[in-house]
Amino acid sequence: MPTAKKIESVKQLTEKLHKATSVVLTDYRGLKHKQLEELRKNLRKVDGEFVVVKNRLLLRALRDSNIVNKNATAEILTSFKSSLTQQTAALFSYGDEVAPLRQLVKFLKATGTGKTKAGILGNQSLTDHDVMRLSLLPSRIELLGQLVRQLNAPIQGLHYAMSWNINRLVWALNDIKKKKESN
């Protein structure tokens, strides 16, 4: 028999799933309360939320939410059922999909406790291995910077090639000027 508290929890989880751009399940065993608070504080800075959830209530919220199409939901539910064992916490990323995930993995490695279980990114379910690979990606700003450098390289090369002869002429004229001044 569902209680009002459980119904409210499922409703809140469903709302978080609708807002989230990515979700990662973690096993948080071994983390102390102070460490959890520090992790939550760090994740808030990068637009993420770390919530301890009950496995059945999260499964119910996934079924209730229409965040992805029905076929993908069935696939995600089957992959998540195996991950929803023991103690589970969910990381909800609301802005950048990877930044909170990177913070979480960095924190778990630093403390030496907890581990990622699975995740959702868009319409795809992620394994633990996929989550770890995503955490190694550079940030969006770094990727945009690399793109700008790559786009600017041909233009910069053309600029140097076109200005080389002019530079050589100016250097030659300066050398002639110095020789005349010294004489």
N, C-alpha and C positions, 0 to 999 in steps of 0.2 A: 504494500500500500504506500503510494508516494505521499510524503509529508510536504507541508508548505515550504519548509526550508530547502528540501531537495528540488522542488519545482522551481523555486527562486534561483537556486544554484545552476540548474540546467538553463534557465532563461538567461542568466548572466553569461554563462559560457557560450551560448548560442550567439549572443550579441558580440562577444569578443571574437568569435570565429568569423562573423560577418565583417567586422572592422579590420581583421588581421590580413596582412599580405602574405605572411608565412607563419607556420606553427611548428614548434619542435618539442617533442616529448623527451624528458630527461628523467634519469633515476637520481634523485637528490640525496640518497642515503649517505650519511657521514658528514653532511654539512651542518654546522651549528647554527643556532638562531641568529647570532651576530653576523655570521658569514652570509646567511640568506638575506638579511637586511642590507648588507653591503652590496650584494649582487643585485638586488632589486633597485637600489639607488643608482648603481652604474648603468643598469639597463634603462632606467627612466631617462637618462641623459641622451640615449640613442633611440628613443621612441619605442621601447620594448617593455613588456610586462611579464613577470615571472609569477605564476600562480600554481600553488599546490592543488591538485584536483583529485577527485575520486574517479577511478577508472570507469565505472559504470555510468556515472553522470556525464563524463566526457564523451563516451560512446553514444549516449542518448542525445547529447547536444550535436554531435556530428550527424546523426541521423536526422535530427530536426532542422538543422541548418541546410539551406539550399545554396551553399557557397560554390559548389561545383555541380556539374551535370550528374544525373542519376548513375550512369555507368561508372564515372570516376569515383563517386561517393561509395559505391559498392566495393570498388577496388581498394580505396583508401581504408574502408572499414575492415576489410579482410586483412590488410597488411598491418593495421593498427591493433587488431585483436591480439596478435602475438606479442606486441610491444606493451600492451596495457596489463602488465603484471607487476607485482611488488608495489613500491611507493612510486608515484608518478607526479611530476610537475610539468607544466606546459609553459613554453615561452611563446608569447604572442608578439609578433613584430608588426607595428602599425605603419611605419614609413618605409625606410630602406629594409629590404628583406634580409640582407646579410649582416648589417652592422650589429644588431643585437645578438645574432648567432655567433659572430666573431667574439663579442664580449663574453658571452656565456662560455664558449669553449676555452678562451684564455683564462677565465676565472676558474673553471673546473680543473684545468691543467695546473694552475698555480696552487690550488688547495690540495690537489691530489685526490679529490673525492668526487663522487658522482660521475655520470657518463650520459651521453646522448643515446636515445633509443631509436627514434624515427622522426619523421617530419612531413609537412605538407608545404609545397611551394607551388602556388597557382593551382592547377588541376592535377599535379603529380604528387605521388607519395614518395618519400625519400627514406632510404635506409640509413643506418648509422654511418656507414661509409660515405654515402652521398652528403650527409650533413657535415662530416669532417672535411670533405673536399670543398664544400661551399665556404666553410669558415676560413679556408686558406686563400680565397680569392681576394684581390686588392679591393679597396673601397671604391665606391662609385666615382668619387672625386679623383682618385688616383687613375682610374681607367679613363676618365674624360681627359685628364692631363696627358696621358700617353697618346690618346687619339689626336689631341691638338698638336703634340710634338710630331707625330707621324704625318699629319696633314701639312704642317709647316715646313718639314724637311725639304721637299722638292723646291718650294718657293725660295727658301733660304739658300739652297745650292745654286739655283739660277741667279739669284742676286749676287752671290760671290763670283760666279763665272762671268757675269756681265760687267761687274765693277773691277775685275782683276786688271784688265788692260788700262783702265783709267788710273787705277792705283799705281801701276808701274810707271805711267807717264808722269804723275805727280812726284813720285820718288826720284825719277830721273831729273826732272826740272829742279827739285830741291837740291840734288847733288851738284848740278851745274851752278846754281845760285851760291852754294857754300864755297865752291871752288873759286868763283869770281870774287866773293867777299874776302877770301883768304889771300888772294893775289893782290 
